[in-house]
Amino acid sequence: MSKHHTVRRHTPRSLAALDTPIVSLTAYTTPMARLLDPHCDLLLVGDSLGMVVYGMDSTLAVSVEMMIAHGQAVVRGSQKACVAVDMPFGSYQESPQQAFRVAADIMARTGAGCVKLEGGQEMAETIAFLVQRGIPVIGHIGLKPQAVHAHGGFRTVGRGHEADQVMADAQAVEKAGAFAVVIESTMEPLSRAITEALSIMTIGIGASPLCDGQILVAEDMLGLFPDFTPRFVRKFANLGQEVDRAVADYAHAVRTRSFPGPAECVGMAKPE
């Protein structure tokens, strides 16, 4: 037997077997994946990278190639967490066949364990098509960022008659064969009711503490993305302030010629 300890990466099946809530965060780069991986069960390469990494106004302009490049980076930087990759806008809505070609390309080129796509009843056929062909799928209901214009902006969904549609979407995603579903920015009582009604895992973001797991954008909860903070985000750190302080100290050291000093140079005489 090898003396080297091998870390077993989570799979959709092992996530379902966890007896504690699923810990999930977004990741877009290898260094961040390395920091998050020891603590997370699931890392999502979200199309939110369009806004967080590239400064876009929405996720709509994110391409498949961008998702693949960042998916490769996160898989390289992680060992334990299951890695999911978002299917970007326009890459799966046309037909189940289109969705399969794109999903297969993403999984083959990144080594990710699953893909995530937005949509409920209207995407059930596509989800079933993928699952039947060996591609594990996470669904995404409630607020769907790729349909933000149709939603009327970023808002909480599930009030009044809208709740019936969100519940129907959840049930359709489960019936189609998704192994989990993200519930985003949805009224807490409805999110709780969906979790109770479904046998598959629910992962909340602005949903309910009773979901089977939680996910946030890592940069949001670390205080690294000051442009916009959704109500459902709790900042567990304010690293943006630390970065600002460190860069200010660096700039001062450069301008006063105190950096680099003897410790950072070769052959430089130390001051008497």
C-alpha positions as CSV (number, residue, x, y, z in Angstrom):
1,M,0.0,0.0,0.0
2,S,1.3,3.5,-0.9
3,K,2.5,5.5,2.0
4,H,1.2,8.7,0.4
5,H,-2.2,9.7,1.6
6,T,-4.6,10.2,-1.4
7,V,-7.3,12.8,-1.0
8,R,-10.5,11.6,-2.5
9,R,-12.4,14.3,-4.5
10,H,-16.1,14.6,-3.7
11,T,-18.5,13.4,-6.4
12,P,-22.2,14.0,-6.7
13,R,-22.9,10.7,-5.0
14,S,-20.6,11.5,-2.0
15,L,-22.1,15.0,-1.6
16,A,-25.5,13.4,-1.3
17,A,-24.2,11.1,1.5
18,L,-22.9,14.0,3.7
19,D,-24.6,14.3,7.0
20,T,-23.8,18.0,7.4
21,P,-24.8,20.9,5.2
22,I,-22.9,21.2,2.0
23,V,-20.3,24.1,2.1
24,S,-19.9,25.7,-1.3
25,L,-18.2,28.8,-2.7
26,T,-17.4,30.1,-6.1
27,A,-13.8,29.9,-7.4
28,Y,-12.3,31.2,-10.6
29,T,-8.6,30.9,-10.2
30,T,-6.0,28.3,-9.1
31,P,-4.7,30.3,-6.0
32,M,-8.2,30.9,-4.7
33,A,-9.2,27.3,-5.3
34,R,-6.2,26.2,-3.2
35,L,-7.3,28.4,-0.3
36,L,-11.0,27.4,-0.5
37,D,-10.6,23.6,-1.2
38,P,-9.7,22.4,2.3
39,H,-12.9,23.9,3.7
40,C,-15.4,23.3,0.9
41,D,-17.4,20.3,-0.4
42,L,-18.3,22.0,-3.7
43,L,-16.5,24.7,-5.7
44,L,-18.6,26.4,-8.4
45,V,-16.9,28.0,-11.3
46,G,-19.7,30.4,-11.7
47,D,-20.5,32.6,-14.7
48,S,-20.5,35.3,-12.1
49,L,-16.8,35.6,-13.1
50,G,-18.1,37.9,-15.8
51,M,-18.8,40.5,-13.2
52,V,-16.3,39.6,-10.5
53,V,-13.2,38.9,-12.7
54,Y,-13.9,40.8,-15.9
55,G,-16.0,43.8,-14.7
56,M,-19.0,43.0,-16.9
57,D,-22.5,44.4,-16.0
58,S,-24.0,40.9,-16.1
59,T,-23.2,37.3,-16.9
60,L,-24.7,37.4,-20.4
61,A,-21.4,38.0,-22.3
62,V,-19.5,35.1,-20.6
63,S,-18.3,32.6,-23.2
64,V,-17.8,28.8,-23.1
65,E,-14.1,29.3,-23.6
66,M,-13.9,31.6,-20.5
67,M,-15.7,29.0,-18.4
68,I,-13.4,26.2,-19.6
69,A,-10.2,28.2,-18.9
70,H,-11.4,29.1,-15.4
71,G,-12.7,25.6,-14.9
72,Q,-9.3,24.1,-15.7
73,A,-7.7,26.6,-13.2
74,V,-10.0,25.6,-10.4
75,V,-9.6,21.8,-11.0
76,R,-5.8,22.3,-10.9
77,G,-6.0,24.2,-7.7
78,S,-8.3,21.8,-5.8
79,Q,-8.1,18.2,-4.5
80,K,-11.1,17.6,-2.3
81,A,-14.0,19.6,-3.5
82,C,-16.3,18.5,-6.3
83,V,-16.0,21.1,-9.0
84,A,-19.1,22.3,-10.9
85,V,-18.9,24.6,-14.0
86,D,-21.7,26.9,-15.0
87,M,-23.0,26.6,-18.6
88,P,-23.1,30.2,-19.8
89,F,-25.9,32.0,-21.5
90,G,-26.7,30.8,-25.0
91,S,-24.7,27.6,-24.7
92,Y,-27.6,25.3,-23.9
93,Q,-31.0,26.9,-24.4
94,E,-31.3,26.2,-28.1
95,S,-31.7,22.4,-27.9
96,P,-30.7,19.4,-25.7
97,Q,-28.2,18.4,-28.4
98,Q,-26.5,21.8,-28.2
99,A,-26.4,21.5,-24.5
100,F,-24.9,18.0,-24.6
101,R,-22.1,19.1,-27.0
102,V,-21.2,22.1,-24.8
103,A,-21.5,20.2,-21.5
104,A,-19.4,17.3,-22.8
105,D,-16.7,19.7,-24.0
106,I,-16.7,21.5,-20.6
107,M,-16.3,18.3,-18.7
108,A,-13.7,16.7,-21.0
109,R,-11.5,19.7,-21.1
110,T,-11.8,20.8,-17.4
111,G,-12.1,17.5,-15.5
112,A,-15.0,19.0,-13.6
113,G,-17.4,16.7,-11.8
114,C,-20.7,18.2,-13.1
115,V,-22.2,21.2,-14.8
116,K,-24.9,23.7,-13.6
117,L,-27.5,25.3,-15.8
118,E,-30.3,27.7,-15.1
119,G,-34.0,27.0,-15.7
120,G,-36.9,24.9,-14.4
121,Q,-39.8,23.4,-16.4
122,E,-38.5,24.8,-19.7
123,M,-35.1,23.1,-19.2
124,A,-36.4,19.8,-17.9
125,E,-36.1,18.0,-21.2
126,T,-32.5,19.3,-21.6
127,I,-31.5,18.2,-18.1
128,A,-32.9,14.7,-18.7
129,F,-31.1,14.5,-22.1
130,L,-27.8,15.3,-20.3
131,V,-28.3,13.0,-17.3
132,Q,-29.3,10.1,-19.6
133,R,-25.9,10.5,-21.4
134,G,-23.8,10.5,-18.2
135,I,-23.5,14.2,-17.4
136,P,-24.3,15.1,-13.8
137,V,-26.4,18.3,-13.6
138,I,-27.1,20.9,-10.9
139,G,-30.2,22.9,-11.6
140,H,-30.7,26.5,-10.7
141,I,-34.1,28.0,-9.9
142,G,-35.6,31.1,-8.3
143,L,-33.7,34.2,-9.4
144,K,-31.9,33.2,-12.6
145,P,-29.1,35.8,-13.4
146,Q,-29.0,34.8,-17.1
147,A,-32.7,35.9,-17.3
148,V,-32.2,39.0,-15.1
149,H,-33.8,41.2,-17.7
150,A,-36.9,39.0,-17.9
151,H,-37.0,39.0,-14.1
152,G,-37.1,42.8,-14.0
153,G,-33.7,43.0,-12.3
154,F,-32.0,41.4,-9.4
155,R,-34.8,40.8,-6.9
156,T,-36.3,38.3,-4.5
157,V,-38.7,35.9,-6.2
158,G,-41.5,33.6,-5.0
159,R,-44.1,36.0,-3.8
160,G,-47.8,35.3,-4.4
161,H,-48.7,33.2,-7.4
162,E,-45.0,33.3,-8.5
163,A,-44.4,30.8,-5.7
164,D,-46.3,28.1,-7.5
165,Q,-44.1,28.4,-10.6
166,V,-40.9,28.2,-8.5
167,M,-42.1,25.1,-6.8
168,A,-43.1,23.6,-10.2
169,D,-39.6,24.4,-11.5
170,A,-38.0,22.7,-8.5
171,Q,-40.1,19.5,-9.0
172,A,-39.4,19.5,-12.8
173,V,-35.6,19.8,-12.2
174,E,-35.8,16.9,-9.8
175,K,-37.9,14.7,-12.0
176,A,-35.5,15.4,-14.9
177,G,-32.7,13.8,-13.0
178,A,-30.6,16.7,-11.6
179,F,-28.8,15.6,-8.5
180,A,-29.0,19.0,-6.8
181,V,-30.6,22.4,-7.3
182,V,-29.5,25.9,-6.4
183,I,-32.2,28.1,-5.1
184,E,-31.3,31.8,-5.5
185,S,-32.9,34.9,-3.9
186,T,-36.2,33.2,-3.1
187,M,-38.6,33.8,-0.2
188,E,-37.4,31.8,2.8
189,P,-40.7,30.0,3.5
190,L,-40.9,28.9,-0.1
191,S,-37.2,27.8,-0.1
192,R,-37.9,25.8,3.0
193,A,-41.0,24.2,1.5
194,I,-39.0,23.2,-1.7
195,T,-36.2,21.7,0.4
196,E,-38.9,19.6,2.3
197,A,-40.6,18.6,-0.9
198,L,-37.5,17.5,-2.9
199,S,-35.4,14.3,-2.3
200,I,-32.4,15.9,-4.1
201,M,-30.1,18.4,-2.5
202,T,-31.0,22.1,-2.3
203,I,-28.2,24.6,-2.2
204,G,-29.3,28.1,-1.1
205,I,-28.1,31.5,-1.9
206,G,-30.4,34.0,-0.4
207,A,-32.9,31.3,0.3
208,S,-33.2,29.4,3.7
209,P,-30.8,28.1,6.4
210,L,-32.7,24.8,6.1
211,C,-31.4,24.2,2.6
212,D,-29.1,21.2,2.3
213,G,-26.2,23.5,1.7
214,Q,-25.2,27.1,1.1
215,I,-23.2,28.9,-1.5
216,L,-21.8,32.4,-1.8
217,V,-19.5,34.2,-4.2
218,A,-16.2,34.0,-2.4
219,E,-15.2,37.6,-3.2
220,D,-18.5,38.8,-1.7
221,M,-18.1,37.0,1.6
222,L,-14.4,38.0,1.8
223,G,-15.0,41.7,1.2
224,L,-13.1,41.7,-2.1
225,F,-15.9,42.9,-4.4
226,P,-17.1,46.3,-3.4
227,D,-19.2,47.2,-6.5
228,F,-22.4,45.5,-5.2
229,T,-23.2,43.5,-2.1
230,P,-26.5,41.5,-2.2
231,R,-28.6,41.6,0.9
232,F,-28.1,37.8,1.4
233,V,-24.3,38.1,1.7
234,R,-22.6,38.1,5.1
235,K,-19.1,39.5,4.9
236,F,-16.8,37.2,6.9
237,A,-13.8,39.4,6.3
238,N,-13.0,42.8,4.8
239,L,-9.9,41.8,2.8
240,G,-10.5,44.7,0.4
241,Q,-9.5,47.1,3.2
242,E,-6.4,45.0,3.9
243,V,-5.4,45.0,0.2
244,D,-5.8,48.8,0.1
245,R,-3.6,49.2,3.3
246,A,-0.9,46.9,2.0
247,V,-0.7,48.6,-1.4
248,A,-0.6,52.0,0.2
249,D,2.3,50.8,2.4
250,Y,4.1,49.4,-0.7
251,A,3.6,52.6,-2.6
252,H,5.1,54.6,0.3
253,A,8.0,52.3,0.6
254,V,8.8,52.6,-3.1
255,R,8.5,56.4,-3.1
256,T,10.8,56.8,-0.1
257,R,13.3,54.2,-1.5
258,S,12.9,52.1,1.6
259,F,12.0,49.2,-0.6
260,P,13.8,47.2,-1.8
261,G,16.2,47.1,1.1
262,P,19.2,44.9,2.0
263,A,16.9,41.9,2.7
264,E,15.5,42.0,-0.8
265,C,18.7,42.7,-2.7
266,V,21.8,40.7,-3.4
267,G,25.2,42.2,-2.5
268,M,23.7,45.4,-1.0
269,A,25.6,46.7,1.9
270,K,23.6,46.9,5.1
271,P,23.4,50.3,6.8
272,E,25.8,50.8,9.6
